[in-house]
Amino acid sequence: MRIGELARLTGVSERSLRYYEAQGLLRAERTPGGHRDYPEAAVDRVVRIQELFAAGLHSSRIAQLLPCMRDSDGGPSAIATPRLVEDLTAERHRIDRMIADLVRSRDTLDEVIEAARES
């Protein structure tokens, strides 16, 4: 499929798809006319990339993790390693710490709001 169709199916801009390709996150074959031609599996790959970005990972980290993640058929990737579990667990702990910090900030703000209401 061409880049426009992939963008439409995933809701991701063509510019972002080109960025993913430049970062090694996404691959496309080239037609004789030089157009990008993505396989059907690119839709799942882009969704996975978006999920990892939403989780706060940077493109370089995503590039390291993507080859080890589950294949589109749900089975483990042939190159997945125990190190992947360690890395993903560390990322989850980082996110947990960020959530805890945000909850503390929200609680403090709630206290300030309540105090201001009582004034």
C-alpha positions in Angstrom: 0.0 0.0 0.0 1.1 3.5 -0.6 1.9 6.0 2.1 -1.4 7.9 1.8 -3.4 4.7 2.4 -1.2 3.8 5.4 -1.7 7.2 6.8 -5.5 7.0 6.3 -5.7 3.5 7.9 -3.7 4.4 10.9 -4.6 8.1 11.5 -0.9 8.9 11.4 0.4 11.7 9.1 2.5 10.9 6.1 5.2 13.1 7.7 5.3 10.9 10.8 5.4 7.8 8.6 8.5 9.2 6.8 10.0 9.9 10.2 9.4 6.4 11.4 11.1 5.1 8.3 14.1 7.4 8.8 14.4 6.2 12.4 14.4 2.5 11.2 11.0 1.9 12.8 9.1 1.2 9.6 10.3 -0.2 6.3 8.9 0.2 2.8 9.9 -1.2 -0.6 10.2 1.3 -3.4 8.3 1.0 -6.7 10.2 1.5 -9.9 8.8 5.1 -9.8 10.3 5.6 -6.4 7.0 5.5 -4.4 6.9 3.8 -1.0 5.1 0.5 -0.9 4.2 -0.8 2.5 3.1 -4.3 3.4 -0.2 -5.0 5.1 1.6 -5.7 8.3 2.7 -2.0 8.4 -0.7 -1.1 9.8 -0.1 -3.2 13.0 3.5 -1.9 13.2 2.4 1.7 13.1 -0.2 1.1 15.8 2.4 -0.5 17.9 4.8 2.4 17.3 2.1 4.8 18.3 1.4 2.9 21.5 5.1 2.9 22.5 5.3 6.7 21.8 2.2 7.2 24.0 3.9 5.2 26.7 6.7 7.8 26.7 9.4 5.9 24.9 11.7 7.7 22.5 12.2 6.6 18.9 15.7 5.2 19.6 14.3 3.0 22.4 11.4 1.9 20.2 13.8 0.9 17.5 15.6 -1.4 20.0 12.4 -2.9 21.3 10.3 -3.4 18.1 12.3 -6.3 16.7 11.9 -8.3 19.9 8.1 -7.7 20.4 5.4 -10.2 19.5 4.8 -10.8 15.9 1.5 -9.8 14.3 0.3 -13.4 14.7 0.5 -13.1 18.5 3.5 -15.4 18.9 6.8 -14.4 20.4 9.3 -13.0 18.0 12.1 -15.4 17.2 14.7 -12.8 18.4 12.9 -11.9 21.7 15.2 -12.2 24.7 14.9 -12.1 28.4 16.6 -8.8 28.2 13.4 -7.4 26.5 11.4 -8.3 29.6 13.9 -6.5 31.8 13.9 -3.4 29.5 10.1 -3.3 29.4 9.8 -3.8 33.1 12.2 -0.9 33.7 10.1 1.3 31.4 7.0 0.3 33.3 8.6 1.2 36.6 9.6 4.6 35.1 6.0 5.2 34.1 4.8 4.1 37.5 7.1 6.7 39.1 5.8 9.4 36.8 2.2 8.4 37.7 3.0 8.5 41.4 4.5 12.0 41.0 1.5 13.2 39.1 -0.9 11.9 41.7 1.1 13.7 44.4 1.0 16.9 42.4 -2.8 16.5 41.9 -3.3 15.9 45.6 -1.3 19.0 46.5 -3.3 21.0 44.0 -6.5 19.7 45.5 -5.4 20.8 49.0 -4.6 24.3 47.7 -7.9 24.5 45.9 -9.8 23.4 49.0 -7.9 25.9 51.2 -8.7 28.7 48.7 -12.4 27.8 48.8 -12.4 28.0 52.6 -10.9 31.5 52.6 
